[in-house]
């Protein structure tokens, strides 16, 4: 049988003869009298045949005998007749209950086939329902309460709303294009939020809204939702957790531009456009949520509650009974059911699960059955909730109100709460029957367990990044250890440590950072967590370099672990390597003890060559380490200290970086691998590392020498002018990019301990148009090869 347009990807505006035949013998070729074709055309144009009400019941019944439409057009005809403004909605609801099972079976079949549709798969009931105007009619029925007659608004029962929502969702699942059409009805989307005020219709409404917002072209504005604050404030914790699935769509930029793969040119252009347009919809939505009293506090409680504190078994089972698309889709329910069955057999316990749609009295005759819900289901229930809550908190932490969110998250003790959940829930050990989605495995990134871990690590990264609240990741004993390290080194304590509110830090034997280090060192070589773990720990070190922070981590064997992964395990993953090089750079920067430990571990020439091979295999990944070592070398060379002198004389890495040919090799390659049109947040560090090398050369009055050497290297490669012209363009872009972004300039200054004014001066000197200046790039580009005035365009 040929694929129905509802299931296939082909345009439904041009049905083939085979498709027409598929709908029950309408003949070999489309004819003017073909009802389905005319209805489809009417649906697209809004003219002609568009609804079942335009046909007689006798005609539809006769056609149904041939086409096998399951009586759906006739039911829609009756639904029209019983759903007008002055009709008795009881009869209307009875008709909906006849229609619902005809569509729900198809939807269940759809989601339990892993959504892998073949050309043979057809779902005619949902397609026929939509084609004869069923979707539009249900939208009208649902929105009847918005209509007033003689000053009184019409009302429909929650039960009837549930039936309408279920039918709409099933049609969206099976019939292509329905969700997009609903998304275009902005007034309907806004209205759906009002249906979440009732617990009876909440879950169906939330699921339908989530699907609609997922395909909506323009992001919805939450400030247009009537009584948003009251709506959210009245949610119980379970509803709020589900609501976070919707919020995830409404507070994330539709095209964030934060992806490392977006070019900086494109991001800058987008930022200029955004400035002229004002705050984005996502930013407006974030502000709307933060204005709701107690919102962040409730999210923190959801994120940190223990499994035993979560909603009772009865409420959980009610969700499963009411809506098989609980949280994601039937795959999740299928997985939960399967685990429950396995554990029940294992424990010789009888856990009763009602058929969907069954009444509570008929479905669960024995109250004791409710108490036998397997622990793994309770845990997975909580994990699925926490995933969404942590995501929302993470997005808010990265938004415009970051400092406000940081203050609230600290006040409501999110970090100590997550610390208490770390072993038993977040990083719990997998059992042999650990829950995974159908068609996946425990190591798949789609696994709820794995997704929770990654979301947790992303939250830690956002929380720690350039913020003094990062010390809340420690406990009191660990904060005292930081103070002792500073005292022993005879250096001032970090002000942020002194200012940390001890009542808000982690409790227990270990803080969250220490727990993370422990699992990080035990992580298998092939683990996908290594990247996120390294990023989370690195964010703790970012900003102004702290000797005490570095020593705290060095004493726990972090440097040796990183070197083992880079050298001994010969890590192949580019992402993991980059995160480890970045972390190693922050850990070693300006720290003599770290370089001593490095030299002790890399104690043979063979090991050192493996390390250099890893560095040179991709400078985009390793350039931050090169920058940190170069900066450290410059500082050590200007210190008079026996310990420093010893490290300078013994450390292979410092000796290697100190050689001018080595620095020139790095400088040439760093400039050569980037261009203005290909600069991203990921590789712009190569430009800044090349600038660090030249700034340090300028300090030593060797800038002309380095430029002259670059010119010679150009000629030796038979490309005179190519590198320096490219560098000239990159520096011009650097001025445009950094001179208008306070945060980036502060980061450059803090991470390098070089004043931003010196960065700007060096760039200006290099871009000096005077060809007589010994420190200007143009002095080293021969006239025939000069190409420095090219405009920056997004290619």
N, C-alpha and C positions, 0 to 999 in steps of 0.2 A: 504494500500500500504506500502511496506517495505521502510525503510528510505534509501534515496540515500546516498552514502558515502560523498557527498558534505556537507550534513547537519548533519549526524550522527558522533559520535565520534569513530566509529570502524575503523580499518585499512582498507584503501581503496586498499591495495595490495591483499586482499583476499576477493573477492566479493562472497556473498552467491547466491544461485540460486534465492532466493526471490528478491535480489537486482537486479539481471540481468533481472528478469521478470518485475521489476518496470520500466525499461527503455523502455518499449513498446513492449513486446511480443517476446523477443529473445529466448524463450524456457525455459523449466524447469531447465536445468542444464547448467553451462558454457561450451561452446564448443570452439575448436580451432578457429572457424570462428567468434566468438563473437568479434565484432569490439571494443566495449568499453573496454572489458578486455584487449585486445591486446594494445590499446592505453594507457591504464593505466600502463600496464607493460612497454611499451616503454617510458612513462614519467618517470618511476622510474629508468630504466636502461640506458636510452639514446640510445637504439637500437631498431630497428624494426619500427613499426608504431608509429609516433609521431605527425604528422600534417595532416591537411585536404588535403594538396596539394598532398599527396601520394595516393589519391583516385580520380576517375573520377567523374565529376559532375553528369553523368547519374546514376552511382552507388549510390552516396549519395542521390540523389533525390528519387530513389526507396526505399532506406532504410528509408528515412525520412517519407514516407507515413505510414510505419508500426510503427516507433518509436516515431513519433511526436517530432522531434528535432527543430521545429519552423524554419527550413531552415537555421539554424546557420552554419552548416558545409559548405553549398553551399556559404553562404555569406563570410565565411573565405577563401574559395577557390578563390572567386573573389578579396578579399582583398589582397591575396598573389600576384595575377596577376597584380594588379594596384598599388602596393606599392614598386616595385623594384626601384633601384637607378635612372633609366632613365624614370620613368613613370610619368604620369600626376596625381598629387596628388588631383586634384579636384574630380575625380571619386572615388578615395580612400576615401575622406571625405564623399561623398554621401553614400558609403557603411557603414561607421562608424555610420552615422545618422540612418541607418536602424537597425543596431545591438543595438545601445544604449537603445532604449525604451524596447527592449526585456529583457534587464538585469536590467534596473533601476526600473521597476515595482517590480521585485523580491526583490531588495535591500530595497525598501521602505517598502514592506511587512515585511521584516526581522526585520528592526529596529523598526517598529511600533508595533511589537508583544512582546516588552520588552525583546527581545533576548532570550525568553524562548522557545527553540525548543523542539518539541515533536518528538517521533519516527516516527510519520506520516508525518512530515513536509519534503517537498522536494523542491529543487530549481534547476530543471534540466537545465534550460537555461544557467545559469552561469557555471554549472558543464560541460555541453557539450562544451561551449565556451572554457573553459580551456583545456578540454581533447583533443580537436582537434587543440591545439596549439595556441589558440587566445592570451593568455597572453604573450607568448614568442614573438609572432609576433608584438604585440603593443609595447613591450619593444624595439624591433629592429626599429620600425617606429619612436618612440620618440627619439631614439639616433642617427637618421640619421644625425643631424647637427654636430655630432662629426667626421663624415667621410668627407674627402676631395677628390675631383676629379679634377685633374689638378690644384691643388693649391687653389681651391675654395670649401668652405664648403657648403653642402646641407642645404636648409632651408625648414621648414614646417611652416604653418600658426599657429598663436595662437589658432584659432578656432579648428583646427585639433588636436592640443596638448590637448585642453580642452576635446574634445571628447574621446581621448585615455585615459586621466587621469580619466575621469568619469567612463569609462567602466572598467578600472583596479580596481578602488576603489570599484565599485559595485561587481565585481568578488571576491575581497578580503573579502568583507562583508559576502558574501553568501557561499563561497566555502573554506572549511577547507584546510589549507596548502599553499594557494597561497601567502599570506602575508609573510610567512616564506621563501618561495622560492625566492620572490623578495628581501627579506632582505639579502639573501646570495649573491646577485649580487651587490657587493660593488661599482663597477664602476657605476652601474645604480643609486644607492642611492645617490652617490656624484653628478651625473649628474642632478638628480631631483632638487637639490638646484639651479642650473642655470636657471631652468624654473620659479623660483620665481622672476626673474628680470622683468617679464611682469605682469602688473596688471590684465590682462585678465585671466592668468593661475595661478595666485598666490594662490587663495584660494583652488582650487582643488589640486594643488601641495602640499601645506602645510598640507592638511588633509591626503593625501596619505603618505607623509613622516612621519607624526606623527604615523600612524598605523604601518608602516614598522619598525620604530625605537623602537616601543613598544614591538616587538617580536625579534628584532635583538640580537643575542647572544653577539657579541662584540660591544662595544660602538663605534660609529663613531667619527672620529677626525675632528673637525671643521677646523683645520689648513690645511686639505687636500681639502677643498672646494675652488674652484677657485675664486679669488677676493672677499673673504668673507667680508672684510672691506667695499669695494665699494657696495656690495650687500646689506648689512645691513644699511649702511648710506643712501642709496637711498630709503629705505622703508618709506612710510608715516606712521603716528602714528598708523593708523588702522592696517596696515600690520605688523608693529613691535609688536603690541599687540598679533596678531595671531601667529607671529613667536615665541613668548615666550612659546607657547605650545610645540613647537619642542625643544626649549632650555631647558625646564624643564626635558626632557629626556636625553639631552646631557651633562648637567652639574651636574647631581645627580649621585653619585656612584651607580653602578648597584646592589652591595651588600654593603651597606654603612658601616656596622659594627658599626654604631652609635646607632642602636636600643638597648634599655635597655635590651632586651632579649638575645642579643649576649653575650656569655661568654667572659670575659677578656682574657682568654687563647687563644681563637680563634682570638680575635682582635689583641692581641700582635703578634701572628703568622702571621697574615695578614700584620701587619705593618712591620715586618721584611722582608717579601716577597716583599712588596712594595718598601722598601728602596733599595733592590737589583735590582728591575726592573725600578726604577726611577719614575717620576710623572705618575699618572694614567691618562687615557683618559679624565676623568671628570675634573681633575685639568688642563690639557693642554687646554681643551675647555674653562674653566673659564678664563684662561690667555689670550686666543685668543680673547674672547669677550671684556675683559677689555682693550685690546690694540686698540680697535676700537674707534676713536675719537668721543666724545659726546654720547657714548652708555649709560652709567649710567645716564647721565643728561636727556636723552630722556625717560628712564624708570621712573625716578622720576617725570617727567612732566605727563606721562601717569597715574601714580599712584595717582597723586594729582589733575588732572583736574576735573572740575565740570561737571555734566551731560550736562549743557547748552553749555559747551565748546567742547563737543565731536563732532565727525563727523556728518554732517547733515543727515536729514531723507532720502534724496535721495540716499546717499551712503549706508546707512544701508539697505534700501529696495533692493538695487542692490545686496547686499550680499545674502539676502534671496532668491531673484530670481535665482541667479546663482548657488547656492550650498545648497541643503537641509540639508547637514551635517554640516551646519554652527556651528563652535566652538566645538561641541561635536558630536551630531548625530541628526537624525530627531526628536528624543524625545524633544530636546530643541526647535526646530522650532515648533513642534506640541504644546508645552506649550505656546510659544510666540503667536502663532496664536490664541490659545484658549483665552488667556488673552485679546488680542486685540479685539476679537469678543465680549467678555463679556463687556469690557469697552465701546465699540462702541454702544452696545445696551443700556447700562446704560446711556450714555451721549446723546443718540439719534443722534449720529454722524456716518457718513458713512465713514469707513476706507476701502480702496480697497486694496486687496492683490492679486497679479497676480498669475496665475498658474505657477508652475515651468517650466522654459524653454520658457515661453512666452516672446515675444519681449517687449521692454520698451514702444514702441508706442501703441501696442495693449493692453498691460497690464494695463497701467495707463493713461487713456485718460484725466483725470481731474487732473491738477497740484495741485489743492486744496486738493486733497485726501492725498497727501504726508504730508501735514502739520498737518494732524489729527492723526498722529501716537500716540498711547496712551503713557502717561508719564511712566507707569510701564514698557513698552517695552524699552524705552530709558534708564531707570535706570538699567534694567536687562542687557541690552547691555553693559553698562559701568561696571557693577559688574563682568560679565564674563571676560571682559578684565583685570580688576584690579586683579582678582584672580591669573591669570598667571603671571602678572608683579610682584606682591608682592612675589610670590613664587620664581621667579628668583632672586630678590633682597635678599631674605632671604637666599637662597643657597650661593650666592656670599658673604654675610656677615659672613657665617660660613666657608668660604674657606681659602686657604693659603694667599690670598691677603686681608685679613679681614681689616687691618688698612687702606689700600688704598681705599677700598670700603667705610669704615666708613667716611673717610675724604670727599669723593665725595658726599655721601648721605647727610652729614651735610651741605656741601657747596651748594648743589642744593635744600636745604630746604624741604626734604621729610617729616620730622616730623611735622613742622608747617602746611604743606599742608594737611597731613592726619588729623591733628587736626581740620582744617577747614571743612573737610568732615565728621567728626565723627557723628554728629547728623543727618545730612540729608541723608547720604548714608551708612556709615559703620554700625552704630548702629541705623538705622532708625526704626521707629515703623512699625510693620507688619500691612498691611491693611487686610480686610476680604478676599480679593481676591489675596493675595500675591502669587507671582509666585512660583510654585513648579514643579518639573519634574513629568511627568506622572507616576502614580503608587507609588508616595511618598507623604509625608506630610510636613507641615511647620517645624516640629521639627526634621525631618530626617537629618542626617549629610550630605546627598547628596544634600540638598537644596543649591542653589547658595548663598543665603543670609547667611546661617549658615557657609558655607565653607569660604566665604569672612571674616567673623568675626574671625574664627579660624586662617586663614592665617595672618590676621592683628595682632592678639595676638602673634603668633609665631614670626612675624617680630619684634615686640616690645621686646619680650624676647631676641632674638638674638642681637638686637641693644643695649640693656641696659647691657647685661651680661658682667661684669668685664671690663667696658669701661667708661672713663670719659665723653664721649659724651652723657651719659644717662641724663645729666642735661638739654639737649635740649628738653626733655619731659615737662619741666616747662616753665612758662612765666616769664617775668621780675619781676612781683610782687611776684611770688612764690620764685624766686631766692633771692629776698630781704628778704623774710620770713626766708629762710635758714640761711642767714647771721645774722638776728636778733636772731634766736635761738642760734647760736654759741656765739654771743655777750652776751646774757643773761646768758648762762651757763659758761661764762668766759673761753671758749676753742677756740683754733685757728680755723679760717674758713677753710673749706676743700679747698685744693689748686685747685682741678678741678672746683669748683664753681667759684673761682676767675678768673680762666683761660677761663671760658666759654664765647664764642663770643655772646654777647647779641643780635646781629643782626640776629642770626640763630635760636633763641629760638621760642617757640610758641607765637602767639599773641592772642588777645581776653581776655575774663574774666577768662578763665580757661585753664590750660595747658593740654596736652594729658594724663598725669598720673592722674591728678585730675578727668578728665572726666571718665577715666577707673574705678577709685574708686567709682564714683557715680553709674555707671551701675552695678558694682560688688555687691554693697550693695542691689540693687533692684532685683538681679537675683533670680528667683524661686529656691527652694531647689533642684528640680530634674534636673536643667539645666545642659547641657553638657558643658557650657561655664565656669563653676566655676573652673574647673581644669586649663584651659588655662589662665584665668584671674589671678588666684593666682600665676601661674608660671611667668607671665609677671611682676607682681608687685614684686615678690621675686627677680627677676633678677636685679631690680633697687637697691635692698639692698645688693646684693652679693658683695664679695670682702672685703676690709678692712672696718670694722664696723664704720659707721658714726652716731654719736648721733643725729646730726641735721636731717639727712635723716629719722631716726626712729621717731623723734618727729614730723616731718612734717606729717607723716602718722598716728601717734597716735592721733594727734589733729583732724584728720578727721574720727575718730571712727573706724579705721581698726581693732584694737585688739578686740574690743567688737563684731564686725561683725564676726570675725573668731571664737571667743568663742561661739557665738550664734549658728553658723553652726555646730561646733563640739559637743557642749553640749546640747543645747536646741532643735535643729532640729535632733540630734542624726544621723548625716550623715552616710549612709551605704556604699557609694561608696569608694572603697579602693584608687582609683586614686585621687579623690577629697580630701580625708582625708590626703593622703601623701602630696599633694601640700599645704594644709592648715597647717599641722604640720611644714613643711619646712619653710613656710612664717612666722608662729608664732615664730619659733626659731630665724630667722633673725631679726624679729621685737623686740624681747625681749632681745637678747644677750647683756649682760653687761649694760643694761639700767634699772636703779632703778625705774624710773617712770613707765616703762612698767610693772614691777613686782607689783607695787602698784596698777595699773589699773587692772591687772590680779586678785589680791586678792579682789579688790572691786567687780568685776563681779562674781568670783567664791566665793560667800560669805556664802555658806552653805556646810556642810559636804556631803550632798546628791549630790550637783552639783560637788563637787570635786571628789567623787567616780565615777560619770559618766565620768568625764574627764579622770581619771586614767584607767577606763575600756577601753576607746577609745585608750589610749596610749598602753596599754598592749595587746590589741587585735591583733596588728601586729607591732612588733618592726622594721620590714623593713620599714614600713611607718612612724613611729614616732621617729626613733632613732636620727634624726637630731635635733629634739626638745630636746631629752634627753641630747645630746651632748652640745647644747647651754646652757641649764639650768645648767649642771655640770660645764661648763667653767665659767658661770656667778657666781655661788656659790663660786668657788675658788677665783675669783677676789674680790668679796664682803667681803669674810672672811679676806682678806689681806688689807682692807681699814679701815681707822679710820674716820668715818663720822656718825653723828647722824642719818641722813636720811637713810643711808645704814643699820645701826644697827636696825632701826625701821622695815625696810622691812625684814631683816633676822629673826627678832623675830615674825613677824606676818604672813609672806607668807607661806601658806600651802605647795605649790609646792617646795619651797626651803628647808623647813623642811623635806619633804618627801625624796628628793634627797640626803640630807646630811647624811642620815642614811647608815651605812656601809652595813647592810643586803640588803637594796634597791639597792645599787650600785653593790653588788655581784650578786644579782638576775638578774639585767640587763646585767652584764658582762657575766655571764654563758650563758644566752639565746642568746646574740648577737654572741658569738663564736659558739654556737651549731647550729644556723640556717644557717650558711654558710660553704661552703667547696671550696677548690681551683677550682674544676671542675664546680662548680655552681656559681662562682662569676660573677656578671654582673655590668654594670655601675650603675644599680639601687640599688643593695644590697651591693656593696663594702663599702658603707658608714657605714655599721654595723661593719666592721673590723676597720675602722678609729675611730669610736666612742668607741669601746673597747680599742683601743690604747690611746685615750684621757683619759679615766678613769684610766688606768695604768700609764700614764705619770704624771698625777696629784698626784697619789699615790706615785710615785717615788720622786716627789718634796718634799713630806712630809716624805720621808724615810719609806714608808709603803708598798713598792712593794713586799717584801718577804711575808708580811702578806696576801696580796691579792692573791698571788700565792698559799700560803698554804691553804687558804680558798677555792680556786678553786679545789685543790686536794681533800679536804674533801667532797666537793659537788659531785665530780666525784664518790667517794666511796659510798656516800649515795645513788646515782642513780644506783649503782651496775655496773658501767662502768669505772673502773680504767684505766687511761691513754688515754681514748677515746678523751676527750675534749682537753687535753694539747697536745697530738700528732697532733690533727687537728689544733690547734692554732699555733703550730710550723711550720706546712706546710703553713698555711696562711701567717705567717710572712716572710717566705722564699720567697713566691710569692710576697709579698709586696715589698721586696727589689728589686726584678727583675723588678717589674712594675713601681715603683715610682722613682727609682734612675736613670732612663733613660728618664724621661718625665718632662721637666721643668715646663710646664703649670700646671700639676697636683700638683707638689710640691709647687708651688707658691700659688695655691688655698688653699692647706692645711694650709700653713703658715698664709695667710691673714685671713682665716675664723676662725682660732683658737687663733691667736695672740701668738702662740708658734713657736719658730724658727724651721726651718726644720732640722737644725743640731741636735736639741733636739729630734725630731722624730726619726732621723736615729740612734742616740746614744741609745735611749731606745730600739729600735728593735734589735740592735746589742747586747745589754746587755741581753735581753730575749733569744736570739739565741746563747749565749755563750755556747760552748760545755763542759766547765768545770763543772762537776757535784758537785764541791765544792762551786760554786758561789751561794749565797743565792738569787740572782735575775735572775738566769738562769732557763728556763723552764725544762731543762733536770734534774735538781736537784729534781723535783717534779714528775717525771715519773719513776715508779719502773721498774727495769731492765726487768722483764718478759713481760712488756707491752710497751716497747720502740719500736716505729715505726716512726722514724723521717727522714729517708733517701729516702723516696718514691719520684720517679721522677714525674714531672708534665707532664701529657699527656692530650690531648683533648679527652674526652670520648663522 
